[in-house]
Amino acid sequence: MAPLQQIDFELRGEYITLDSLLKACGLAESGGRAKTMVAEGLVQVNGQTELRKTCKIRLGQLVGVQGACIRVVPPQKPD
């Protein structure tokens, strides 16, 4: 079994929609594909299957899809 790919996504606003997050992290090649993945029940948010394509993802949430786990984190402060 392949190891789970861990992705940290730096959230710069209040939220990002689920379909946009999948595209931004490179897990979907297009917005249409991201929406299809959600509609097919392939995406989990905090361990629960999420079917709302534009579900608002906020800081601290975990999104799982196709062997990857996206952790939504605050932006890094410049040194």
PDB file of N, CA, C and O in Angstrom:
ATOM      1  N   MET A   1       0.848  -1.190   0.000  1.00  0.00           N
ATOM      2  CA  MET A   1       0.000   0.000   0.000  1.00  0.00           C
ATOM      3  C   MET A   1       0.888   1.247   0.000  1.00  0.00           C
ATOM      4  O   MET A   1       1.816   1.348   0.802  1.00  0.00           O
ATOM      5  N   ALA A   2       0.610   2.177  -0.881  1.00  0.00           N
ATOM      6  CA  ALA A   2       1.412   3.397  -1.009  1.00  0.00           C
ATOM      7  C   ALA A   2       1.173   4.310   0.194  1.00  0.00           C
ATOM      8  O   ALA A   2       0.066   4.353   0.730  1.00  0.00           O
ATOM      9  N   PRO A   3       2.203   5.035   0.618  1.00  0.00           N
ATOM     10  CA  PRO A   3       2.018   5.965   1.736  1.00  0.00           C
ATOM     11  C   PRO A   3       1.107   7.125   1.340  1.00  0.00           C
ATOM     12  O   PRO A   3       1.025   7.507   0.173  1.00  0.00           O
ATOM     13  N   LEU A   4       0.436   7.663   2.330  1.00  0.00           N
ATOM     14  CA  LEU A   4      -0.467   8.792   2.122  1.00  0.00           C
ATOM     15  C   LEU A   4       0.343  10.054   1.840  1.00  0.00           C
ATOM     16  O   LEU A   4       1.270  10.383   2.581  1.00  0.00           O
ATOM     17  N   GLN A   5      -0.008  10.750   0.778  1.00  0.00           N
ATOM     18  CA  GLN A   5       0.662  12.017   0.449  1.00  0.00           C
ATOM     19  C   GLN A   5       0.086  13.102   1.354  1.00  0.00           C
ATOM     20  O   GLN A   5      -1.125  13.320   1.371  1.00  0.00           O
ATOM     21  N   GLN A   6       0.954  13.784   2.106  1.00  0.00           N
ATOM     22  CA  GLN A   6       0.527  14.860   3.010  1.00  0.00           C
ATOM     23  C   GLN A   6       0.776  16.196   2.328  1.00  0.00           C
ATOM     24  O   GLN A   6       1.899  16.479   1.912  1.00  0.00           O
ATOM     25  N   ILE A   7      -0.264  17.022   2.211  1.00  0.00           N
ATOM     26  CA  ILE A   7      -0.161  18.337   1.579  1.00  0.00           C
ATOM     27  C   ILE A   7      -0.609  19.386   2.588  1.00  0.00           C
ATOM     28  O   ILE A   7      -1.701  19.284   3.146  1.00  0.00           O
ATOM     29  N   ASP A   8       0.222  20.387   2.824  1.00  0.00           N
ATOM     30  CA  ASP A   8      -0.178  21.526   3.639  1.00  0.00           C
ATOM     31  C   ASP A   8      -0.590  22.649   2.699  1.00  0.00           C
ATOM     32  O   ASP A   8       0.200  23.084   1.861  1.00  0.00           O
ATOM     33  N   PHE A   9      -1.820  23.116   2.836  1.00  0.00           N
ATOM     34  CA  PHE A   9      -2.316  24.210   2.011  1.00  0.00           C
ATOM     35  C   PHE A   9      -2.446  25.447   2.885  1.00  0.00           C
ATOM     36  O   PHE A   9      -3.171  25.438   3.879  1.00  0.00           O
ATOM     37  N   GLU A  10      -1.742  26.514   2.513  1.00  0.00           N
ATOM     38  CA  GLU A  10      -1.775  27.764   3.276  1.00  0.00           C
ATOM     39  C   GLU A  10      -2.992  28.588   2.853  1.00  0.00           C
ATOM     40  O   GLU A  10      -3.063  29.090   1.732  1.00  0.00           O
ATOM     41  N   LEU A  11      -3.938  28.712   3.769  1.00  0.00           N
ATOM     42  CA  LEU A  11      -5.162  29.456   3.501  1.00  0.00           C
ATOM     43  C   LEU A  11      -4.928  30.938   3.736  1.00  0.00           C
ATOM     44  O   LEU A  11      -4.536  31.340   4.831  1.00  0.00           O
ATOM     45  N   ARG A  12      -5.164  31.747   2.721  1.00  0.00           N
ATOM     46  CA  ARG A  12      -4.892  33.180   2.816  1.00  0.00           C
ATOM     47  C   ARG A  12      -6.142  34.024   3.077  1.00  0.00           C
ATOM     48  O   ARG A  12      -6.030  35.228   3.306  1.00  0.00           O
ATOM     49  N   GLY A  13      -7.292  33.432   3.047  1.00  0.00           N
ATOM     50  CA  GLY A  13      -8.537  34.144   3.325  1.00  0.00           C
ATOM     51  C   GLY A  13      -9.305  33.427   4.418  1.00  0.00           C
ATOM     52  O   GLY A  13      -8.739  32.651   5.188  1.00  0.00           O
ATOM     53  N   GLU A  14     -10.597  33.695   4.477  1.00  0.00           N
ATOM     54  CA  GLU A  14     -11.445  33.062   5.494  1.00  0.00           C
ATOM     55  C   GLU A  14     -11.710  31.593   5.160  1.00  0.00           C
ATOM     56  O   GLU A  14     -11.772  30.748   6.052  1.00  0.00           O
ATOM     57  N   TYR A  15     -11.867  31.298   3.857  1.00  0.00           N
ATOM     58  CA  TYR A  15     -12.145  29.922   3.427  1.00  0.00           C
ATOM     59  C   TYR A  15     -11.783  29.778   1.947  1.00  0.00           C
ATOM     60  O   TYR A  15     -11.518  30.758   1.251  1.00  0.00           O
ATOM     61  N   ILE A  16     -11.781  28.514   1.490  1.00  0.00           N
ATOM     62  CA  ILE A  16     -11.654  28.186   0.072  1.00  0.00           C
ATOM     63  C   ILE A  16     -12.705  27.123  -0.210  1.00  0.00           C
ATOM     64  O   ILE A  16     -12.961  26.273   0.643  1.00  0.00           O
ATOM     65  N   THR A  17     -13.312  27.151  -1.380  1.00  0.00           N
ATOM     66  CA  THR A  17     -14.308  26.125  -1.694  1.00  0.00           C
ATOM     67  C   THR A  17     -13.590  24.808  -1.968  1.00  0.00           C
ATOM     68  O   THR A  17     -12.445  24.787  -2.417  1.00  0.00           O
ATOM     69  N   LEU A  18     -14.283  23.723  -1.689  1.00  0.00           N
ATOM     70  CA  LEU A  18     -13.692  22.389  -1.808  1.00  0.00           C
ATOM     71  C   LEU A  18     -13.175  22.125  -3.217  1.00  0.00           C
ATOM     72  O   LEU A  18     -12.061  21.628  -3.377  1.00  0.00           O
ATOM     73  N   ASP A  19     -13.961  22.447  -4.240  1.00  0.00           N
ATOM     74  CA  ASP A  19     -13.511  22.195  -5.612  1.00  0.00           C
ATOM     75  C   ASP A  19     -12.275  23.031  -5.951  1.00  0.00           C
ATOM     76  O   ASP A  19     -11.374  22.548  -6.637  1.00  0.00           O
ATOM     77  N   SER A  20     -12.222  24.263  -5.484  1.00  0.00           N
ATOM     78  CA  SER A  20     -11.050  25.112  -5.728  1.00  0.00           C
ATOM     79  C   SER A  20      -9.814  24.583  -5.015  1.00  0.00           C
ATOM     80  O   SER A  20      -8.706  24.666  -5.545  1.00  0.00           O
ATOM     81  N   LEU A  21      -9.999  24.040  -3.817  1.00  0.00           N
ATOM     82  CA  LEU A  21      -8.877  23.475  -3.062  1.00  0.00           C
ATOM     83  C   LEU A  21      -8.272  22.287  -3.800  1.00  0.00           C
ATOM     84  O   LEU A  21      -7.050  22.176  -3.899  1.00  0.00           O
ATOM     85  N   LEU A  22      -9.108  21.409  -4.313  1.00  0.00           N
ATOM     86  CA  LEU A  22      -8.612  20.233  -5.038  1.00  0.00           C
ATOM     87  C   LEU A  22      -7.804  20.649  -6.261  1.00  0.00           C
ATOM     88  O   LEU A  22      -6.763  20.061  -6.554  1.00  0.00           O
ATOM     89  N   LYS A  23      -8.279  21.651  -6.962  1.00  0.00           N
ATOM     90  CA  LYS A  23      -7.570  22.147  -8.142  1.00  0.00           C
ATOM     91  C   LYS A  23      -6.265  22.835  -7.733  1.00  0.00           C
ATOM     92  O   LYS A  23      -5.225  22.607  -8.351  1.00  0.00           O
ATOM     93  N   ALA A  24      -6.316  23.678  -6.693  1.00  0.00           N
ATOM     94  CA  ALA A  24      -5.128  24.413  -6.244  1.00  0.00           C
ATOM     95  C   ALA A  24      -4.019  23.477  -5.768  1.00  0.00           C
ATOM     96  O   ALA A  24      -2.839  23.797  -5.907  1.00  0.00           O
ATOM     97  N   CYS A  25      -4.386  22.333  -5.212  1.00  0.00           N
ATOM     98  CA  CYS A  25      -3.394  21.372  -4.712  1.00  0.00           C
ATOM     99  C   CYS A  25      -2.927  20.397  -5.787  1.00  0.00           C
ATOM    100  O   CYS A  25      -2.081  19.542  -5.528  1.00  0.00           O
ATOM    101  N   GLY A  26      -3.480  20.526  -6.997  1.00  0.00           N
ATOM    102  CA  GLY A  26      -3.055  19.659  -8.091  1.00  0.00           C
ATOM    103  C   GLY A  26      -3.654  18.264  -8.056  1.00  0.00           C
ATOM    104  O   GLY A  26      -3.163  17.368  -8.742  1.00  0.00           O
ATOM    105  N   LEU A  27      -4.698  18.063  -7.275  1.00  0.00           N
ATOM    106  CA  LEU A  27      -5.331  16.748  -7.201  1.00  0.00           C
ATOM    107  C   LEU A  27      -6.425  16.578  -8.240  1.00  0.00           C
ATOM    108  O   LEU A  27      -6.909  15.469  -8.468  1.00  0.00           O
ATOM    109  N   ALA A  28      -6.816  17.681  -8.871  1.00  0.00           N
ATOM    110  CA  ALA A  28      -7.772  17.660  -9.985  1.00  0.00           C
ATOM    111  C   ALA A  28      -7.202  18.558 -11.075  1.00  0.00           C
ATOM    112  O   ALA A  28      -6.768  19.676 -10.799  1.00  0.00           O
ATOM    113  N   GLU A  29      -7.203  18.076 -12.295  1.00  0.00           N
ATOM    114  CA  GLU A  29      -6.609  18.845 -13.401  1.00  0.00           C
ATOM    115  C   GLU A  29      -7.462  20.027 -13.844  1.00  0.00           C
ATOM    116  O   GLU A  29      -6.986  20.915 -14.551  1.00  0.00           O
ATOM    117  N   SER A  30      -8.730  20.032 -13.423  1.00  0.00           N
ATOM    118  CA  SER A  30      -9.616  21.146 -13.776  1.00  0.00           C
ATOM    119  C   SER A  30     -10.694  21.295 -12.711  1.00  0.00           C
ATOM    120  O   SER A  30     -10.904  20.405 -11.887  1.00  0.00           O
ATOM    121  N   GLY A  31     -11.368  22.434 -12.746  1.00  0.00           N
ATOM    122  CA  GLY A  31     -12.473  22.639 -11.823  1.00  0.00           C
ATOM    123  C   GLY A  31     -13.604  21.659 -12.064  1.00  0.00           C
ATOM    124  O   GLY A  31     -14.260  21.207 -11.125  1.00  0.00           O
ATOM    125  N   GLY A  32     -13.828  21.334 -13.322  1.00  0.00           N
ATOM    126  CA  GLY A  32     -14.875  20.363 -13.658  1.00  0.00           C
ATOM    127  C   GLY A  32     -14.565  18.990 -13.096  1.00  0.00           C
ATOM    128  O   GLY A  32     -15.452  18.310 -12.580  1.00  0.00           O
ATOM    129  N   ARG A  33     -13.307  18.581 -13.193  1.00  0.00           N
ATOM    130  CA  ARG A  33     -12.909  17.276 -12.647  1.00  0.00           C
ATOM    131  C   ARG A  33     -13.041  17.284 -11.122  1.00  0.00           C
ATOM    132  O   ARG A  33     -13.464  16.289 -10.533  1.00  0.00           O
ATOM    133  N   ALA A  34     -12.682  18.398 -10.485  1.00  0.00           N
ATOM    134  CA  ALA A  34     -12.803  18.503  -9.030  1.00  0.00           C
ATOM    135  C   ALA A  34     -14.264  18.334  -8.617  1.00  0.00           C
ATOM    136  O   ALA A  34     -14.558  17.622  -7.657  1.00  0.00           O
ATOM    137  N   LYS A  35     -15.176  18.981  -9.330  1.00  0.00           N
ATOM    138  CA  LYS A  35     -16.597  18.874  -9.011  1.00  0.00           C
ATOM    139  C   LYS A  35     -17.101  17.449  -9.193  1.00  0.00           C
ATOM    140  O   LYS A  35     -17.916  16.967  -8.406  1.00  0.00           O
ATOM    141  N   THR A  36     -16.614  16.778 -10.230  1.00  0.00           N
ATOM    142  CA  THR A  36     -16.996  15.390 -10.478  1.00  0.00           C
ATOM    143  C   THR A  36     -16.505  14.488  -9.351  1.00  0.00           C
ATOM    144  O   THR A  36     -17.238  13.613  -8.890  1.00  0.00           O
ATOM    145  N   MET A  37     -15.272  14.697  -8.908  1.00  0.00           N
ATOM    146  CA  MET A  37     -14.710  13.893  -7.816  1.00  0.00           C
ATOM    147  C   MET A  37     -15.566  14.024  -6.559  1.00  0.00           C
ATOM    148  O   MET A  37     -15.836  13.035  -5.877  1.00  0.00           O
ATOM    149  N   VAL A  38     -15.986  15.245  -6.258  1.00  0.00           N
ATOM    150  CA  VAL A  38     -16.831  15.474  -5.081  1.00  0.00           C
ATOM    151  C   VAL A  38     -18.181  14.790  -5.273  1.00  0.00           C
ATOM    152  O   VAL A  38     -18.660  14.100  -4.373  1.00  0.00           O
ATOM    153  N   ALA A  39     -18.795  14.978  -6.437  1.00  0.00           N
ATOM    154  CA  ALA A  39     -20.111  14.394  -6.715  1.00  0.00           C
ATOM    155  C   ALA A  39     -20.087  12.864  -6.653  1.00  0.00           C
ATOM    156  O   ALA A  39     -21.088  12.244  -6.293  1.00  0.00           O
ATOM    157  N   GLU A  40     -18.951  12.256  -7.002  1.00  0.00           N
ATOM    158  CA  GLU A  40     -18.821  10.796  -6.983  1.00  0.00           C
ATOM    159  C   GLU A  40     -18.532  10.259  -5.579  1.00  0.00           C
ATOM    160  O   GLU A  40     -18.415   9.047  -5.398  1.00  0.00           O
ATOM    161  N   GLY A  41     -18.416  11.145  -4.586  1.00  0.00           N
ATOM    162  CA  GLY A  41     -18.185  10.701  -3.217  1.00  0.00           C
ATOM    163  C   GLY A  41     -16.750  10.296  -2.939  1.00  0.00           C
ATOM    164  O   GLY A  41     -16.495   9.514  -2.022  1.00  0.00           O
ATOM    165  N   LEU A  42     -15.809  10.814  -3.715  1.00  0.00           N
ATOM    166  CA  LEU A  42     -14.395  10.449  -3.562  1.00  0.00           C
ATOM    167  C   LEU A  42     -13.650  11.323  -2.560  1.00  0.00           C
ATOM    168  O   LEU A  42     -12.474  11.080  -2.289  1.00  0.00           O
ATOM    169  N   VAL A  43     -14.314  12.334  -2.007  1.00  0.00           N
ATOM    170  CA  VAL A  43     -13.638  13.316  -1.159  1.00  0.00           C
ATOM    171  C   VAL A  43     -14.225  13.289   0.251  1.00  0.00           C
ATOM    172  O   VAL A  43     -15.444  13.259   0.426  1.00  0.00           O
ATOM    173  N   GLN A  44     -13.344  13.300   1.251  1.00  0.00           N
ATOM    174  CA  GLN A  44     -13.784  13.362   2.640  1.00  0.00           C
ATOM    175  C   GLN A  44     -13.261  14.648   3.276  1.00  0.00           C
ATOM    176  O   GLN A  44     -12.140  15.080   3.008  1.00  0.00           O
ATOM    177  N   VAL A  45     -14.091  15.246   4.118  1.00  0.00           N
ATOM    178  CA  VAL A  45     -13.696  16.417   4.908  1.00  0.00           C
ATOM    179  C   VAL A  45     -13.821  16.015   6.367  1.00  0.00           C
ATOM    180  O   VAL A  45     -14.901  15.657   6.836  1.00  0.00           O
ATOM    181  N   ASN A  46     -12.710  16.079   7.075  1.00  0.00           N
ATOM    182  CA  ASN A  46     -12.664  15.661   8.486  1.00  0.00           C
ATOM    183  C   ASN A  46     -13.234  14.251   8.675  1.00  0.00           C
ATOM    184  O   ASN A  46     -13.945  13.982   9.644  1.00  0.00           O
ATOM    185  N   GLY A  47     -12.907  13.352   7.728  1.00  0.00           N
ATOM    186  CA  GLY A  47     -13.298  11.950   7.844  1.00  0.00           C
ATOM    187  C   GLY A  47     -14.695  11.610   7.363  1.00  0.00           C
ATOM    188  O   GLY A  47     -15.084  10.442   7.395  1.00  0.00           O
ATOM    189  N   GLN A  48     -15.467  12.601   6.917  1.00  0.00           N
ATOM    190  CA  GLN A  48     -16.832  12.369   6.432  1.00  0.00           C
ATOM    191  C   GLN A  48     -16.912  12.655   4.936  1.00  0.00           C
ATOM    192  O   GLN A  48     -16.372  13.656   4.465  1.00  0.00           O
ATOM    193  N   THR A  49     -17.580  11.785   4.193  1.00  0.00           N
ATOM    194  CA  THR A  49     -17.759  12.024   2.762  1.00  0.00           C
ATOM    195  C   THR A  49     -18.507  13.333   2.570  1.00  0.00           C
ATOM    196  O   THR A  49     -19.530  13.580   3.207  1.00  0.00           O
ATOM    197  N   GLU A  50     -17.981  14.166   1.683  1.00  0.00           N
ATOM    198  CA  GLU A  50     -18.573  15.486   1.410  1.00  0.00           C
ATOM    199  C   GLU A  50     -19.053  15.519  -0.028  1.00  0.00           C
ATOM    200  O   GLU A  50     -18.275  15.264  -0.947  1.00  0.00           O
ATOM    201  N   LEU A  51     -20.337  15.832  -0.237  1.00  0.00           N
ATOM    202  CA  LEU A  51     -20.920  15.862  -1.578  1.00  0.00           C
ATOM    203  C   LEU A  51     -21.211  17.276  -2.066  1.00  0.00           C
ATOM    204  O   LEU A  51     -21.668  17.457  -3.195  1.00  0.00           O
ATOM    205  N   ARG A  52     -20.951  18.282  -1.229  1.00  0.00           N
ATOM    206  CA  ARG A  52     -21.174  19.674  -1.647  1.00  0.00           C
ATOM    207  C   ARG A  52     -19.911  20.197  -2.315  1.00  0.00           C
ATOM    208  O   ARG A  52     -18.874  20.332  -1.666  1.00  0.00           O
ATOM    209  N   LYS A  53     -19.991  20.487  -3.590  1.00  0.00           N
ATOM    210  CA  LYS A  53     -18.818  20.904  -4.369  1.00  0.00           C
ATOM    211  C   LYS A  53     -18.219  22.210  -3.874  1.00  0.00           C
ATOM    212  O   LYS A  53     -17.004  22.398  -3.920  1.00  0.00           O
ATOM    213  N   THR A  54     -19.067  23.108  -3.403  1.00  0.00           N
ATOM    214  CA  THR A  54     -18.572  24.414  -2.962  1.00  0.00           C
ATOM    215  C   THR A  54     -18.590  24.537  -1.436  1.00  0.00           C
ATOM    216  O   THR A  54     -18.719  25.636  -0.896  1.00  0.00           O
ATOM    217  N   CYS A  55     -18.463  23.417  -0.760  1.00  0.00           N
ATOM    218  CA  CYS A  55     -18.344  23.413   0.701  1.00  0.00           C
ATOM    219  C   CYS A  55     -17.181  24.326   1.095  1.00  0.00           C
ATOM    220  O   CYS A  55     -16.115  24.271   0.481  1.00  0.00           O
ATOM    221  N   LYS A  56     -17.379  25.156   2.105  1.00  0.00           N
ATOM    222  CA  LYS A  56     -16.332  26.085   2.542  1.00  0.00           C
ATOM    223  C   LYS A  56     -15.346  25.363   3.455  1.00  0.00           C
ATOM    224  O   LYS A  56     -15.715  24.845   4.509  1.00  0.00           O
ATOM    225  N   ILE A  57     -14.086  25.340   3.030  1.00  0.00           N
ATOM    226  CA  ILE A  57     -13.026  24.694   3.802  1.00  0.00           C
ATOM    227  C   ILE A  57     -12.262  25.780   4.545  1.00  0.00           C
ATOM    228  O   ILE A  57     -11.813  26.761   3.952  1.00  0.00           O
ATOM    229  N   ARG A  58     -12.122  25.589   5.857  1.00  0.00           N
ATOM    230  CA  ARG A  58     -11.505  26.602   6.712  1.00  0.00           C
ATOM    231  C   ARG A  58     -10.259  26.052   7.406  1.00  0.00           C
ATOM    232  O   ARG A  58      -9.954  24.863   7.315  1.00  0.00           O
ATOM    233  N   LEU A  59      -9.549  26.938   8.099  1.00  0.00           N
ATOM    234  CA  LEU A  59      -8.337  26.552   8.828  1.00  0.00           C
ATOM    235  C   LEU A  59      -8.585  25.340   9.718  1.00  0.00           C
ATOM    236  O   LEU A  59      -9.625  25.228  10.367  1.00  0.00           O
ATOM    237  N   GLY A  60      -7.609  24.436   9.735  1.00  0.00           N
ATOM    238  CA  GLY A  60      -7.663  23.285  10.620  1.00  0.00           C
ATOM    239  C   GLY A  60      -8.381  22.080  10.063  1.00  0.00           C
ATOM    240  O   GLY A  60      -8.306  21.000  10.648  1.00  0.00           O
ATOM    241  N   GLN A  61      -9.079  22.231   8.941  1.00  0.00           N
ATOM    242  CA  GLN A  61      -9.808  21.091   8.391  1.00  0.00           C
ATOM    243  C   GLN A  61      -8.856  20.185   7.608  1.00  0.00           C
ATOM    244  O   GLN A  61      -7.833  20.625   7.083  1.00  0.00           O
ATOM    245  N   LEU A  62      -9.232  18.906   7.549  1.00  0.00           N
ATOM    246  CA  LEU A  62      -8.483  17.906   6.787  1.00  0.00           C
ATOM    247  C   LEU A  62      -9.356  17.420   5.645  1.00  0.00           C
ATOM    248  O   LEU A  62     -10.525  17.089   5.841  1.00  0.00           O
ATOM    249  N   VAL A  63      -8.780  17.380   4.449  1.00  0.00           N
ATOM    250  CA  VAL A  63      -9.492  16.913   3.265  1.00  0.00           C
ATOM    251  C   VAL A  63      -8.738  15.712   2.713  1.00  0.00           C
ATOM    252  O   VAL A  63      -7.542  15.800   2.434  1.00  0.00           O
ATOM    253  N   GLY A  64      -9.432  14.595   2.556  1.00  0.00           N
ATOM    254  CA  GLY A  64      -8.816  13.388   2.034  1.00  0.00           C
ATOM    255  C   GLY A  64      -9.376  13.042   0.672  1.00  0.00           C
ATOM    256  O   GLY A  64     -10.585  13.107   0.447  1.00  0.00           O
ATOM    257  N   VAL A  65      -8.476  12.669  -0.247  1.00  0.00           N
ATOM    258  CA  VAL A  65      -8.894  12.260  -1.590  1.00  0.00           C
ATOM    259  C   VAL A  65      -7.773  11.470  -2.256  1.00  0.00           C
ATOM    260  O   VAL A  65      -6.615  11.885  -2.222  1.00  0.00           O
ATOM    261  N   GLN A  66      -8.111  10.336  -2.861  1.00  0.00           N
ATOM    262  CA  GLN A  66      -7.202   9.548  -3.690  1.00  0.00           C
ATOM    263  C   GLN A  66      -5.791   9.426  -3.129  1.00  0.00           C
ATOM    264  O   GLN A  66      -4.829   9.780  -3.810  1.00  0.00           O
ATOM    265  N   GLY A  67      -5.652   8.940  -1.917  1.00  0.00           N
ATOM    266  CA  GLY A  67      -4.333   8.707  -1.348  1.00  0.00           C
ATOM    267  C   GLY A  67      -3.614   9.955  -0.876  1.00  0.00           C
ATOM    268  O   GLY A  67      -2.415   9.909  -0.605  1.00  0.00           O
ATOM    269  N   ALA A  68      -4.322  11.065  -0.772  1.00  0.00           N
ATOM    270  CA  ALA A  68      -3.703  12.306  -0.309  1.00  0.00           C
ATOM    271  C   ALA A  68      -4.534  12.884   0.835  1.00  0.00           C
ATOM    272  O   ALA A  68      -5.751  12.709   0.900  1.00  0.00           O
ATOM    273  N   CYS A  69      -3.840  13.576   1.729  1.00  0.00           N
ATOM    274  CA  CYS A  69      -4.508  14.270   2.826  1.00  0.00           C
ATOM    275  C   CYS A  69      -4.044  15.722   2.795  1.00  0.00           C
ATOM    276  O   CYS A  69      -2.851  16.007   2.901  1.00  0.00           O
ATOM    277  N   ILE A  70      -4.997  16.629   2.649  1.00  0.00           N
ATOM    278  CA  ILE A  70      -4.693  18.065   2.620  1.00  0.00           C
ATOM    279  C   ILE A  70      -5.014  18.633   3.997  1.00  0.00           C
ATOM    280  O   ILE A  70      -6.127  18.490   4.505  1.00  0.00           O
ATOM    281  N   ARG A  71      -4.018  19.275   4.585  1.00  0.00           N
ATOM    282  CA  ARG A  71      -4.205  19.947   5.875  1.00  0.00           C
ATOM    283  C   ARG A  71      -4.238  21.440   5.596  1.00  0.00           C
ATOM    284  O   ARG A  71      -3.309  21.981   4.997  1.00  0.00           O
ATOM    285  N   VAL A  72      -5.303  22.109   6.026  1.00  0.00           N
ATOM    286  CA  VAL A  72      -5.460  23.545   5.780  1.00  0.00           C
ATOM    287  C   VAL A  72      -4.828  24.299   6.953  1.00  0.00           C
ATOM    288  O   VAL A  72      -5.283  24.206   8.093  1.00  0.00           O
ATOM    289  N   VAL A  73      -3.766  25.046   6.639  1.00  0.00           N
ATOM    290  CA  VAL A  73      -2.968  25.722   7.663  1.00  0.00           C
ATOM    291  C   VAL A  73      -2.931  27.224   7.402  1.00  0.00           C
ATOM    292  O   VAL A  73      -3.209  27.676   6.291  1.00  0.00           O
ATOM    293  N   PRO A  74      -2.582  28.001   8.443  1.00  0.00           N
ATOM    294  CA  PRO A  74      -2.446  29.463   8.225  1.00  0.00           C
ATOM    295  C   PRO A  74      -1.216  29.746   7.374  1.00  0.00           C
ATOM    296  O   PRO A  74      -0.305  28.920   7.320  1.00  0.00           O
ATOM    297  N   PRO A  75      -1.173  30.899   6.708  1.00  0.00           N
ATOM    298  CA  PRO A  75       0.005  31.239   5.894  1.00  0.00           C
ATOM    299  C   PRO A  75       1.232  31.411   6.786  1.00  0.00           C
ATOM    300  O   PRO A  75       1.131  31.855   7.930  1.00  0.00           O
ATOM    301  N   GLN A  76       2.386  31.053   6.242  1.00  0.00           N
ATOM    302  CA  GLN A  76       3.650  31.229   6.956  1.00  0.00           C
ATOM    303  C   GLN A  76       3.982  32.706   7.049  1.00  0.00           C
ATOM    304  O   GLN A  76       3.823  33.456   6.085  1.00  0.00           O
ATOM    305  N   LYS A  77       4.442  33.111   8.213  1.00  0.00           N
ATOM    306  CA  LYS A  77       4.865  34.504   8.378  1.00  0.00           C
ATOM    307  C   LYS A  77       6.262  34.664   7.789  1.00  0.00           C
ATOM    308  O   LYS A  77       7.114  33.797   7.987  1.00  0.00           O
ATOM    309  N   PRO A  78       6.515  35.770   7.061  1.00  0.00           N
ATOM    310  CA  PRO A  78       7.857  35.973   6.502  1.00  0.00           C
ATOM    311  C   PRO A  78       8.870  36.150   7.636  1.00  0.00           C
ATOM    312  O   PRO A  78       8.550  36.681   8.700  1.00  0.00           O
ATOM    313  N   ASP A  79      10.079  35.698   7.385  1.00  0.00           N
ATOM    314  CA  ASP A  79      11.150  35.816   8.397  1.00  0.00           C
ATOM    315  C   ASP A  79      11.655  37.208   8.546  1.00  0.00           C
ATOM    316  O   ASP A  79      12.549  37.457   9.354  1.00  0.00           O
TER     317      ASP A  79
END
